[in-house]
Each structure stands twice: as structure tokens, then as C-alpha cells.
Amino acid sequence: MKVEVIEKSLLGRELVFVVEKEKVDTEKKKIVDEIKKDAVVEGFRKGKVPESIIEAKFADTIKENLLNRIIPELYYETIKEKNLNVVVEPSIYEVNLDQEGLKFKIYTEIKPEVVLKKYKGIPVKKRIPEVVTEEEIEKVLDEWEKKPEFSAAIIDPSKRRAWKDKIRGQMEGYNKYKASVQEEQELWEGVMKDVELQVPDKLIQERAARYTEDHFRSLDLKDKTEEERKKIVEEVFEKMKPVAELDIKKYFILDKISELEKIEVTPKDVDERIEKISRSIGEPVTTYKEKLEKAGRIPDIEDEIRIEKTFNFLKENSQSIEKIILPEDAKGR
């Protein structure tokens, strides 16, 4: 087998494969023998159908199995041998299977290099959550009073106090969340200011497509034509691309920090996360864990925890500033 790795861009790689006839014939023979064991063909006993008839009758199945067996095998062998740290699903094209053998090409993208100049001690202004006022709470209650299903419950004094407490709690929780988001946004701005990183384009496209699909499912498009739906999808996709790029940048930055700081995930961390998720979905822990293991999802759980731990590390090592001192204020000191 011959394979050539062509650098299509900084991160894009095209792998050109030429597989000799002998390799193809060997794999084809294995597939024919597997089919022959259970093939049912009129006029022949099970397992006794001639190979020539098997090849003719099951030609499409043989070809499909052959490509599905050879291509992934050679691809994974090659990226391991060439030390290519790929981060996207491969695109397979120009597949040509003939009497001379098999030729095909695969495009993939590798993990980008992340150059971090500074990620500790990033100054972040401490945000104090906005205070929830009685006026704001009353305004919400006034809106609820206009709705018949709420009016009776709100009129009763004791129930009204309970509703006010519930609204206050929700609004205070939201204000705390908003303040936290503002702090995290400033932290990311500080980190990214000193980062050199190019995001794989195919990865952006894939992530944006997933975000678009999730958003599309939340829309009510029953009255839209197919053309209108297509246009909406295209518009949403374009809006999602910068969001996807930013999220991917954050991931690779945290991945690099995790490597530099040797942040690890323990089996206990994984078990606690699985237990937490299983409780939320109402499924026994052992059953849910078995499903994750069977689906090969445990590494995803580990990666998710590792990235979360790293982001917590990043926040803990930022420089929290209670008040920004302006130049004119400093002069008067």
C-alpha cells in the first residue's frame, strides 16, 4: 500500500491511498467466505454455493463490506503511523475499485497548536449582582394578575407573599448568573488577547451545523414553504459559525491549559458525574453506566470533566478586582 499525505492548509491534510490488488483480493476472499456460510441460493445447499455465484449475486454487498473494512482500517493505521492528531470526522472521496486495486482519498484536519502567552492572573472586575427591588417584583405580579389562571392565587395575602418570595429568588438567581457571565466573558477576553490559535475550518462547519439543527428544532415552521425553511437554515447557519468558532477556541485553550497544568480526572470524578446524571434522568446508576460503556461514551464524560476542572482552575487563578482605578483617581492618592 502507498499513502501520500498532502498539506492542503495549515491544519488540513489530504491522504491519498493506493491499495495493491493482492490486499484487496485477500479481503474480498474473506468476505465471500463469510457470505458463503449463510447464503441461501436456490439449487444449492447452504454453504455449498460456488464462489463465482456468490460474487455475482452479492456483488453490491461484497463491495460495500470491502470498502467499509479496508478504508477505515488503513485510515486509522495511517494517522497513527504518521502521528496525525485528527479532530474531525474524515471525508472520503474519489473512491475507485477496479481490477488493479483500490484508490481513494481522505480529507481530515489536525489539532491546532495553541500558543498561550498568559492565562494566570488575568484581571477581572468583580461584578455585584443587581439588587432586586420591590417595584420589580410588583411589576411581575401585576402582569400575572392580568392572567385568569394566576389572579385568584395572587389576591390571597399569604399566597401573594409566597409568590413574591419565589419571584425574588428567581430574579436574584438570574442576576447572580448574569454577573457571573459578565465576569467569565471578561476573563475570556483577557485570555484570548494573548493567544495564537487557528481553528480547523471543517470543525467549525460541523459544530455550526449541529447548533443550527438544535436551533431549527425549536422553531415553529409549519406555515413555511420548503424554500423558506431552507433560507432560514442558511441564515441560522451563518449566525452560528462565529459562535461555533468561539466555543471551539475556548475548548482548545482549556485543553492546552489542562496539558500544561497536568489536570487529571479520577475514576471517582467519573462515577460522581454518572451518578448525578442518572439521578436527573431517573435511571439506576449501574444501568446508565453500562449504557455509557457500551456506547463508548466514558471518554466523553472524562473529557467534559477535565475541561470543566480546567475552566475552574482558570477562574480561580484570575485576578479579581473590586474596583477599577482610573488614572485621574490615582493622581489624587
Helices and strands as residue ranges (DSSP letters): E 2-7, E 12-20, H 21-38, H 51-57, H 59-81, E 91-98, E 101-109, E 115-116, E 123-125, H 134-145, H 148-155, H 157-192, E 195-196, H 201-217, H 226-260, H 267-281, H 285-294, H 298-316, E 319-321, H 327-331
